[in-house]
Amino acid sequence: MFREQWGETSERGGCYSQSNRPQKEASYAGPGGGGGAREILALASEEGQGVGKARILSSLQGVVAPKLVWIKFQQEAVFTSVTPPITSGNENERLHTRPHPGGLRESLEGGVFQRLFTLRFQDTLRRCMMLAMQLLRGAVKHTGRRPQCSVKQLIPVVPGTTSTSQQLPAFRGTQSSFCANTDSDNPRVLITGGLGQLGVGLAELLRQRFGQNNVILSDIRKPSYHVYHSGPFVFADILDLKNLREIVVNNNISWLVHYSAVLSAVGENNVAVAKDVNITGLHNILDIATEHGLRVFVPSTIGAFGPSSPRDLTPDLCVQRPQTIYGVSKVHAELMGEYYHHRYGLDFRCLRYPGIISADSQPGGGTTDYAVKIFHAAVKTGSFECNLCSGTQLPMMYIDDCLRATLEVLEAPADNLASRTYNIHAMSFTPQSLTQEIQKAVPHFKTTYDVDPVLQAIADSWPMALDDSAARRDWGWKHKYDLPELVKTMLSHITVSNRRAQDF
């Protein structure tokens, strides 16, 4: 019937001073309690007669501070303050807070009820609320209409713009190719750093499987014409937590693939940027994924190992101790993901990638980039200058195997995953052995060496081969491309691409 809540001192000459405030607050023992308790019950007498009369049940014992009394009618609620008399303290306080001459009832009617909302204000408020409800009903009715094939144009968003522009990035291709793969049961995937070596390829693979509109690429760069018209794209800065959160919420994201990173060689030249992107950005991703119950994938790397790690058939669990900011940040990502999994139940999944080789995108500044550049040089010029020693052996993988492994671990049942982080492996080779394999198809091809000491030191601290037996056992990982298949595929793709470029 009633509700009471302690309030601060009244603006009109407070009922107690700061010096005795704690004592008086402590003296209150609640309705029906001893030690100066006071119970106030305000009841509406008749419906439609405004405030009407009120019955006041009180026990004027001890000292009580002002209260807020919620007088609740059948359809209305009003707030007012009641200032009871002071029965302790100095004479000035008692005189200053003396009750109304007409008694407690008159004091309430003259002081309390004069502060109530007027009927006109209540009527205006009621009209405003009715209008708001009508608008809400109209909005719900409008959004409830499901189009047969929703194809909306998205303008890439920059931080600070309204969140409505970040809703449902839509496929800009033909409706027929888009509508064929839509399924409400499929995951909604956001890929950060999506314009890198792996993001575009993974987006294509995921769109084939889950539908074109269910996979959203994001980056801080402008996409190419082909990428922009292949499916949804949105601007996203992983250091902007608010922007990321809006994208996740507005697009109903359920999986988050975090590819944004500063790679090994670039990171050593700009450690501050690498820390921000690789560590602070990761924290934002983990926090958002935890808040919204997402499945999150963060790639790791052979760079997460160091000189003290076993170099041949490096196992999943061993001493790591990397010597680059890139490697340190990846170990941090592995451990933070495992911690969030055990502490908050986050569905965190991670693969340690070897060097990834792709014909469709340019290298991103990693130590293994030579294994991509060498194929372009073989087709275009017939010669290549390598910045690593001829005998430097490193684990490598063709991009199709890498993307398939990523999809497989994302789809693997959680009960099958005994670990949060897995090694994956396909092949290992040196610049010399790769050159020899290329020469089988391009006999005149030659490689010279101009060793970069920084890159060489990094490569010498990395494994020569990875032990991926746990991935093969737990979720059935198996690579398809060995060195001969890799060389044949890369040369074929680059040759065709160059011919198309010349024709264009």
N, C-alpha and C positions, 0 to 999 in steps of 0.2 A: 504493500500500500504506500510505502514511502521509502525514500532513499536519502541518506545523509552522507556528507563528505566534508572533511575539514578543509577550511580555506585560510587564506592569508588575512591579515588585519584589514578592516574596512578602510576605504579611502577617506571616509568622513570621520576622522578622529578615531583611530584604531582603539580597540578595547583593552589593549595591554601594551606595555612598553617592551623594548627589546631586552631589557635587563631581566624581566620576570617571564619572558616568553617560554623558555624551555620548561620551567617549572609548571606553568599552566597547561602546556600541551601534555606533559606527562601525567597530569592529574586526571585526564579524561580516560574513563574506563569503558566507554561504549554504552549504548542504550541498555538500561537496566542495571548497569554496573555501579559500584560504589565510588566513593572518592570524588564527588562533584559531577556525577554523570547527569546528563539532561536528555530526555527523549522528547522529540517533537513529531507529532503526527498531524499531517495536513490532509484533509479529505474534502473533496468537492461535494457540495450539498445537493445541487440539482443540475441535471444536464441542460445546457443551453443558457444558463444564467451566469456565465463567466466564472469568476472565482467563487462567489457566494460566501457562505459562512464556513468557518473552520473550527474544528475542535482541537484544542491544544492540551495535550497531556504532558505535564512537566513536573520535574522534581528540582526545585530551586536550591539544590545543595551544592556547596563548593563553587568552584570557578570553572567556567567553560568558555572556550574561544568561539569566535563566530563560526557559523556553519552555513553551508549551502543546502537549502532544502529543495528537493525536487517535488513539486506538487503535480502529480500526474492525474489527468482527467482521462475519460474514456478515449478521446481522440487527440488530446493536446497535452503538451508538457511545457511548463514554464520554470524558470530558475529565478530565485531571489535569495537574499541573504538575511539572516536573523542575527541580531546582536543582543545577546542576553545581558542582564545586569551583572555588574562586578561586585562581588561580596568580599573581596580582599584587595590589598594594595593600599596606596596612600589616598588621602582625601581628595586630591585633585583628580585622580583617576575615577573615583566613585562619582564625583560631581559631573565629570565630563561624560560619563556613560550612564547617567541616571535614566531610569525607565520613563516612558511616556506618562504624563500625569493621568491620563485616562485609564491606566492599567495596561496589562499585557495584551488584552484583546484589542483595545484601541490602538496600542502601539503597533501591533501587527497590521491592523487595517489601514492605519495612517502611513506607516513606514514601508511595510512589506508590499502591500497590494498596490501602492502607488507606483511601484517599480515594475509591475507586470507588463507584459506585452499588451498593447491595445488591441481591441478586436479588429480594427482596420489593418493593423500590421499583420495580425494573424491571418486575416483573409488574404492579404497580398502575398504572404509567404505560402499559403495553401495554393493559391493560383500559380505561383512560380513552380512549386513542386509538381503540380499537375501538368504544366507545360513541359517540364523536364522529363517526366515519365512518358509523355506522348512522343517526345523526340527520341528517347531511348527505344521505345517500342518500334518506331519507324526505322531506326538504325539496325535493330536486331532483325526486323523483317527483311530489310534490304540485304544484309550480309548472309541471311539464311538461304537466299536463292543461290543454288549451286549451278554454275554454267556447265554446259556440256563439255567445253574445253576452254579453260581459262588461259588466255594468252595476253599478258599485260606487258607493257614496255617499262623497263626500269631505268631510271637515270642514275648513274653511279653517284654514291653518296659521299660527301665529305663531312668531317666532324663538325658538329654545330648545327647541322640541318635538322629538320624535323624528322621524327622517327617514321612517319607515314611513308616517306620516300624510300624506306629500307624494307618495305614489306614485299615478300614474294617476288624476288627477281625472276623474270619470266623468260622463257626460251624465245629467241628472236628468229628462229627458222620457220619451216613450214608447219602448219598445224597437224598434218597427217603424221609426220615423223614424231611429233611431240606426244600426241594423244595416245599413240599405240602402247606406250610403256607406263602410263600413269597407274599407280596403285596406292591406295591409302595406307596399306600395310607396310609399304617399303619405308626404309629409313630416310630421313631428310639429312643430307650431308653438307657440312660447310668445310671447305678446304682453305686454310690460310696459306699465304705465300704461294698462291696457286699458279703464278706465272713462271715458276722455276722449272727446273729440269723434270721434276716428277709430277708436279701438280696438274699440268695440262693432260698428261697421259693417264693419270689416275682418274681425273674427271671424266675422260672419254670412256674408260672401262666401267666406272660406276654408273654412268648414264645409260650405257647399254644394258646394264643389269637392273637398275632401279627406276629408270625413267629420266628423261632429260631435265625436267623441272625440279627433280628431287636432289640435284647436286649443284651447289653454288660455289663457284670459284671466287676467291677474294685476293686482293693484293693492293699495294699502294701505287703501283704503276699502271699505266694505260695499257689495256690488252691490245693485241693485234686484231686486225679485221676478222681473221679466221676464228680466233678464240672468242671474240665478242659475239659473233653470230653462231657459235656452236652451242651456247647454253647460257644460263644465268651467270652474271658477273656483278660483283658489288665491291665498292671501295671499302677496305677494312685495314685499319692500323692496329696491330696487336698491342701497342702501347696505350691505346685509347680504350680503357676498360668499359666506359659507358657505351661507346660506339659498338664494341663487340657484343655487349649484353643485349643491346637493342636488336642487332642482327639475329642473334640466337633466338630471342623471344618472338620477334615479329615474323620469323620464317619457320618457327616450330622445329628447330634443328634437334636431331636426336644423336647424330654422330658428328664428331669434330676431328678432322685430320689436320694436324699442326705441322706444316712444312716450312713456316717462316723461320729462317736462320741465317746467320752470317757464317760462311764456311771457313775452313782452316786457314788457308793462305790469306784471305782478306781479313779475317779476324786478327791475325798477328800484326797486321798493319794498322788496325784501329780497334784496340781492345775495349775502349769505352763503349763504342757502338755495339760491339759483340756482346758485352755484358747486358746492355739494355735489351737488345733484341732476343738473345738466347736465354737469358735468365728472367728478367722482368716480364718479358712477353710470355714466357712459359708459365709464370705464376698467375698471370691474368687468365690464361687458358685453363689451368687447373681449377682455379676458383670458380670460373663460370661453369665449367663442366660439372663441378660438384654441386653448385647451386641448382642446376637444372637437370641433374641426373643423366648426363650425356655419356655415351661411350666415346672415349678419346684415344686417338692414336698419335704418338709422338715418335718419330724415327730417331734412332741412335746411329752409331757409326763405328767403324774400326778405329776411328780417332779417339774413342773412349778408352782405349788401352794405351799403355806407356812402355818405356824401356824395360821395366821390371816385370811386365806381363809375359807369359809364355808366348813365343813368336810363332811356333809351328803348331797347328791345330789348337788354337786358343779356345779354351772352354767358355761356357756362359759365365761361370763363377770363378773368378781368379783375381789376383791383384791387378788393379788398373793403373792408377797414378799417371794420367796423361800429362803432357807438357805443353799443350796449347790451350788457349782460352776456349776454342771450339770443343776440344775434348773434355775439358773441365766442365763446361756447360752441359755437355751430353751426359756425363756421369751424374751431374746434379739432376738432370731431367729424369734419368732412370730411378734414382733414389727418391726423388720427390713423388714421382708417380706411384712407386711402391708404397711410400708412406701414406699418400692419400687413399690408396686402395685399402690398406689395413685400418687406417684411422677413420675414414669417412665412407668406405664402401665404393669408391670411385672405380668404374670399369675402365681401367688404364691398360693399354696394350702398346708394346714397343718392340721394334725389330732393329738389330744392329746391322745396318746396310754395309756391304763392301763398297768398293768403287763402282758407281753405276755408269753404264755406257749407253748413250742414246744418240740416234742420228737426227732427231727432230728438234732438239733444242741446243743452244750454245752452253758451254761449260760455265759454271757459276763461281769459279775461284777456289776450287779444291785442289789438293795435292795430286789426286788421281786424274786431273783434267787432261793430262797428256794422252790418256787412252781414248779420248774422244777426238782431240785435235789431230791425232796421227792419221785417222781415217780420212778426214777432210783434206789433209795435205796429200795423202796418197792419190786421191782422185783429181785434185786441182793442180798440184805442182810436181808431184812425183818425189818430193823430198820433205824431210821433217827434222827440226832441231828439238831434241828432247832435253828437258831441264832436270832429269834424274839420271843416275848412273845406269848403265846398260843392264846390270845384274840385279836391280832393285825389284824384288818380288813382292807383289801385293795381291790381296784377294779382290776379284772383280765379278761383275754380274751384268748381264744384258737387262735393259730396262723392262722388257716384257715379263721376265722372271720376277723382277723386283715388285712390279705392280701387282702381279698375280699373288705373290706371297703376302703383300699388304692386304689385299682383299680377303685372302683365305684366313689370315689371323683375325681380321675384323669380324668375319662371319663365324669363326670357330666358337662352339659352345663354351661358355665360361667354365664349366666343370672340367673341360679337357685341358685347360691351361694351368699347368703346375707352376708357371713362372709368369712374371709380368714382362720380362725382357728376354728375347731369344736372339741367338746368332742365326744368320742365314748365309749360305755359301754356295757358289756355283763353280768357280775356277780360280786359279792363281797363275799369273804370268809375269814376265819381266819385259821391259822395253825391247830387249833383244829378241826374245822368243815371239813377241807380238810382231816385230818387224819381219821376222822370218816367215811367219804365217801369212802376212800381207803379201810378201814377195811371191808366194805361190800363185796369186791372182794378178799381181802387178810386178812383173819381174824387174823392172828398172827402178823400183822404189828403193830409196836410201834414207837412213837415219843417221844424223850426227848428234853429238852430245855437247851441251853447254850447261854444266851442272849448277843449279842454284843451291847454295849451301843451306839456306833456310828450309827450302822444300825438301832437300835431301835429309836433313836432320829429322824433319817431321816423319818422312817415309820410313826412316830407319827405326823409329820408335813404334811403328805399327806392326800388327801381325802379318805373317806371310800367308797364313791360311786360317780359316775359322772352323771350329768344330760345331756343326749344326745338328748333331744327333738328337738333341732334345726337341727341336722343332719338327724333325722328321718323325719322331716318336709320338709327340703330343697332338699335333694337328695335321700330320700327313704331308709336310712340306717335301717337295721334290723339284729340283731345277730341270730345265729342258735344254738350255743352251750351254754347250762347251765352247772351247776356243775356235775350232774350225767353223761351227755354225755361227758364232758371233761375227767372225771376220767376213764370211760370205754375206750375211744379212746386212751388216753395216755398209759394206762397199756397194751392195745393190741399192739400198735406200738412198745413199748419198749421190750415186750416179744418176738415178732417176730424178731426184730433186734438182740437181744441177741442170739437167736437160730441160726440165719444165721451166726453170728460172730463165734459161737462155731463150726458150721459145716465147716466153712472156715478154 
